[in-house]
Amino acid sequence: MIEFAFPWAFLLLAAPWLVWRFMPPHRETVPALRFPFFRRLAEAAGSEPRAGSVVLARRRLQMLAAILVWILLVVALARPERVGDPIVIEKAARDVVLAIDISGSMDQRDFTGTDGERMQRLDAVKSVVGRFVEERDGDRVALIVFGTRAFIQAPFTEDLRTVRELLDQTEVAMAGPHTAIGDAIGLAIRAFEGSDIDQRLMILLSDGTDTGSRMSPVNAAEIAARSGVEIHTIGVGDPEGSGENRVDIAALEDIAARAGGEFFFADDEDGLASVYARIDELAPRDVETLTFRPRDPLAQWLILAASLIILLTISWLHFSGARRATA
């Protein structure tokens, strides 16, 4: 489809006719020879001397070329554009941090899989979280793993395949055997400092009790809330365990409450999948949709055509005049 960016330019099409109709003719004084016996020549010729002018005659080719050139230039001034089909781009409107506990206790094989078999906690988490990541199309996702220390496994990115691969490569205790929940939240807050997106979501999964974080989980949750970060917590593991092997449900509930989120508990793969589906419902994704239509300007081709017409007309007039002169 062709559109014109400046259609008002078509008003100029009538400009040559208006000039011809209402402007006075162009007059030019040129040198002439003076004859002392001019009057006698006029009387001999039977004519009466008077002021006169010479009107140059235009050929039809000149008129046709002038009309075509003017039309082409006016159309070019109207800026014709070939408009393509609409293209829709969805811009990420939410940043999501996935904080996964990979402490030593995640090696326990007390998680029930979809087939009813017992499986390692971390394997179940990677399976469910991996599917969750694949469905984040349009979000920017960051992955944090934590044990004794917290590490950014993947910074904010829309490359969800890479995030999934990095998640699959995590192993139990690769960040240390203990559980630093507070440090994981603090690291997420620092990751969000480079984000200019309003909707900030953190999903924290742990099966233990915070041990030795440089920042307490409660204080970290309060700072996150002031930074506009919403935290949902997920507890997996044994609430009746001892020491670091006991999931601290009270602490996870407190973190979620202080950061505007909710706490969930899951003890099997299906339950964990339903938790992530529920989080999707509680925190629907905002999407910024940008729509544009590609535009290809065409004015340069019209100007080129006008230039060729002028060049060909001048060449024809020149050679035709030369032929008449030699004849």
C-alpha positions in Angstrom: 0.0 0.0 0.0 1.2 3.5 -0.9 0.7 6.4 1.5 1.8 10.0 1.4 3.5 11.6 4.5 2.8 15.1 3.3 -0.4 15.1 1.1 -0.8 18.9 1.4 2.0 19.1 -1.2 -0.5 18.2 -3.9 -1.9 21.7 -3.7 1.2 22.8 -5.6 0.0 21.1 -8.7 -2.1 24.1 -9.6 0.7 26.6 -9.0 1.9 26.8 -12.7 -1.6 27.5 -14.0 -2.1 30.1 -11.3 1.1 31.8 -12.3 0.2 31.7 -16.0 -3.3 33.0 -15.3 -2.7 35.8 -12.9 0.9 36.9 -13.1 2.0 39.4 -15.7 4.1 38.1 -18.6 7.8 38.2 -18.2 9.3 41.2 -20.1 13.0 41.6 -21.0 14.6 44.6 -22.6 17.3 43.6 -25.1 19.8 45.7 -27.2 18.6 46.7 -30.8 20.0 48.4 -33.9 18.9 51.9 -34.6 18.2 52.8 -38.3 18.1 56.6 -39.1 15.9 55.8 -42.1 13.7 53.3 -40.2 10.5 55.3 -40.7 11.0 55.3 -44.5 11.6 51.6 -44.4 8.3 51.1 -42.5 6.4 53.3 -44.9 7.9 51.4 -47.9 6.8 48.2 -46.3 3.3 49.6 -45.7 3.4 49.1 -41.9 3.1 51.4 -38.9 6.0 51.4 -36.3 5.0 50.7 -32.7 6.4 49.1 -29.5 6.4 45.4 -29.8 7.7 42.1 -28.3 8.9 38.7 -29.3 7.1 35.8 -27.8 9.1 32.6 -27.8 7.1 29.6 -28.9 7.4 26.4 -27.0 7.2 23.0 -28.6 4.7 20.4 -27.5 7.6 18.2 -26.3 8.8 21.0 -24.0 5.3 21.5 -22.6 4.7 17.8 -22.0 8.1 17.4 -20.4 7.5 20.5 -18.1 4.1 19.1 -17.0 5.5 15.6 -16.3 8.5 17.0 -14.4 6.3 19.3 -12.3 4.0 16.5 -11.4 6.8 14.1 -10.5 8.4 16.8 -8.2 5.2 17.6 -6.5 4.5 13.9 -5.9 8.0 13.5 -4.5 7.5 16.4 -2.2 4.3 14.7 -0.9 6.8 11.9 0.3 5.2 8.7 -1.0 6.0 5.6 1.1 5.3 1.9 0.5 3.8 0.7 3.8 4.2 -2.9 4.8 2.1 -5.1 7.0 1.9 -4.2 10.7 4.6 -5.7 12.9 3.8 -6.3 16.6 6.6 -6.3 19.2 6.0 -7.3 22.8 8.5 -5.6 25.1 9.3 -7.2 28.4 7.3 -5.5 31.2 8.3 -7.7 34.1 11.6 -8.9 35.6 11.6 -12.2 37.4 14.3 -13.5 39.7 14.3 -17.2 40.4 16.3 -18.0 43.6 16.9 -21.7 44.0 18.3 -23.4 47.1 21.0 -25.9 46.1 22.4 -26.6 49.6 23.3 -30.1 50.7 19.9 -30.9 52.0 18.5 -30.7 48.4 20.1 -34.1 47.8 17.4 -35.8 49.8 15.3 -38.3 47.8 12.0 -37.7 49.5 10.1 -35.9 46.6 7.4 -37.8 44.9 7.5 -37.5 41.1 4.6 -37.6 38.6 5.2 -41.3 38.2 5.0 -42.0 41.9 8.7 -42.7 42.3 10.9 -41.0 44.8 13.3 -38.5 43.3 15.9 -36.0 44.4 14.5 -32.7 45.6 16.8 -30.6 43.3 15.9 -32.8 40.2 12.2 -32.2 40.9 12.8 -28.5 41.3 14.8 -28.3 38.1 12.1 -30.1 36.1 9.2 -27.9 37.4 11.2 -24.6 37.3 12.6 -25.4 33.9 9.0 -25.7 32.4 8.1 -22.4 34.3 11.1 -20.7 32.6 10.1 -21.9 29.2 6.7 -20.2 29.6 8.2 -16.8 30.5 8.1 -15.6 26.9 8.1 -11.8 27.1 9.7 -11.6 30.6 13.3 -11.0 31.5 14.5 -13.8 33.9 17.5 -14.0 36.2 18.6 -17.1 38.0 20.2 -17.0 41.5 21.5 -20.2 43.2 22.4 -20.2 46.8 24.0 -22.4 49.4 26.6 -21.1 51.8 26.9 -18.2 49.4 24.5 -16.8 46.8 25.6 -16.5 43.1 24.0 -15.1 40.0 23.9 -18.0 37.7 22.2 -16.0 34.9 21.7 -12.2 34.8 18.4 -10.7 33.5 17.9 -11.9 30.0 15.2 -12.9 27.5 17.2 -15.8 26.4 15.1 -18.4 28.2 16.8 -21.4 26.6 20.2 -20.3 28.2 18.5 -19.8 31.6 17.0 -23.3 31.3 20.4 -24.8 30.4 22.2 -23.1 33.3 19.5 -24.3 35.6 19.9 -27.9 34.4 23.7 -27.6 35.0 23.3 -26.8 38.7 24.3 -29.5 41.2 23.7 -30.0 44.9 26.2 -28.1 47.2 28.0 -26.4 44.3 27.4 -23.2 46.2 28.3 -24.7 49.6 26.4 -27.1 51.9 24.6 -24.5 54.0 21.6 -22.1 53.3 22.0 -18.3 53.0 18.5 -17.1 52.3 19.2 -13.5 53.3 22.2 -13.3 51.0 20.1 -14.6 48.1 17.5 -11.9 48.7 20.2 -9.2 49.0 21.8 -10.3 45.7 18.4 -10.2 44.0 17.9 -6.6 45.3 21.2 -5.6 43.7 20.2 -7.3 40.5 17.0 -5.3 40.4 18.9 -2.0 40.8 19.9 -2.1 37.1 16.2 -2.7 36.0 14.0 0.1 34.8 10.9 -2.1 34.8 8.2 -1.5 37.4 6.9 -5.0 37.9 9.6 -6.9 39.8 9.0 -10.4 41.0 11.2 -12.8 43.0 10.4 -16.5 43.6 12.5 -18.0 46.3 12.6 -21.7 46.9 14.3 -23.3 49.9 14.2 -26.5 51.9 16.2 -25.4 54.9 16.9 -22.8 57.6 18.9 -19.7 57.0 22.4 -20.2 58.5 25.0 -17.4 58.6 23.7 -14.9 56.0 25.4 -11.5 56.2 21.9 -10.0 56.1 19.0 -11.5 57.9 16.1 -12.7 55.6 13.6 -10.5 57.4 15.6 -7.4 56.9 16.4 -8.3 53.3 12.7 -8.8 52.7 11.8 -5.3 54.1 14.5 -3.7 51.9 13.1 -5.6 48.9 9.6 -4.3 49.6 10.9 -0.7 49.8 12.6 -1.3 46.4 9.3 -2.5 44.8 10.2 -6.2 44.7 7.4 -8.7 45.3 8.6 -12.0 46.9 6.8 -15.3 46.8 8.4 -18.1 48.8 8.1 -21.8 48.3 9.1 -24.4 51.0 10.0 -27.9 50.1 11.4 -30.6 52.3 10.6 -31.7 55.8 9.1 -29.3 58.3 9.8 -31.8 61.1 13.4 -32.3 60.3 16.3 -31.1 62.5 18.9 -28.4 62.1 19.5 -27.2 58.6 17.5 -30.1 57.2 14.3 -28.6 58.6 12.5 -26.2 56.2 11.8 -22.9 58.2 8.2 -22.4 57.2 7.7 -19.5 59.6 10.7 -17.6 58.2 9.5 -18.1 54.6 6.0 -17.0 55.5 7.4 -13.9 57.2 9.5 -13.1 54.1 6.6 -13.3 51.8 4.3 -11.3 54.1 6.8 -8.4 54.4 7.5 -8.3 50.6 3.9 -8.4 49.5 3.9 -12.0 48.3 2.6 -15.4 49.5 4.1 -18.6 50.9 3.5 -22.0 49.4 4.5 -25.5 50.5 5.1 -28.4 48.1 6.1 -32.0 48.9 5.8 -33.5 45.5 6.4 -32.6 41.8 2.7 -32.1 41.0 2.3 -29.8 44.1 5.3 -27.8 43.1 4.0 -27.4 39.5 0.6 -26.1 40.9 2.5 -23.7 43.1 4.2 -22.0 40.1 0.9 -22.0 38.3 -0.7 -20.3 41.3 2.1 -17.7 41.3 1.3 -16.9 37.7 -2.3 -16.2 38.6 -1.3 -14.0 41.6 1.3 -12.0 39.5 0.0 -11.7 36.0 2.5 -10.4 33.5 2.2 -6.9 32.2 3.2 -6.6 28.5 4.1 -3.4 26.6 3.0 -3.9 23.0 4.6 -1.9 20.3 3.1 -1.9 16.8 4.7 -0.3 13.7 4.5 -0.7 10.0 7.7 -0.6 7.9 7.9 2.3 5.5 10.0 2.3 2.3 10.4 5.9 0.9 9.8 6.2 -2.9 10.5 9.9 -3.5 14.0 9.4 -4.7 12.8 7.3 -7.7 10.4 10.1 -8.7 13.2 12.7 -8.5 15.4 10.4 -10.6 12.6 10.1 -13.3 12.2 13.9 -13.4 15.9 14.3 -13.8 16.0 11.8 -16.7 13.1 13.6 -18.5 14.9 16.9 -18.2 18.1 15.4 -19.5 16.4 13.7 -22.4 14.4 16.8 -23.4 17.4 19.1 -23.4 19.4 16.5 -25.4 16.6 16.2 -28.0 16.2 20.0 -28.3 19.9 20.4 -28.7 20.3 17.8 -31.4 17.1 18.8 -33.3 18.3 22.4 -33.3 21.6 21.4 -34.6 20.0 19.4 -37.4 17.9 22.4 -38.5 20.9 24.6 -38.5 22.9 22.3 -40.8 19.9 21.9 -43.0 
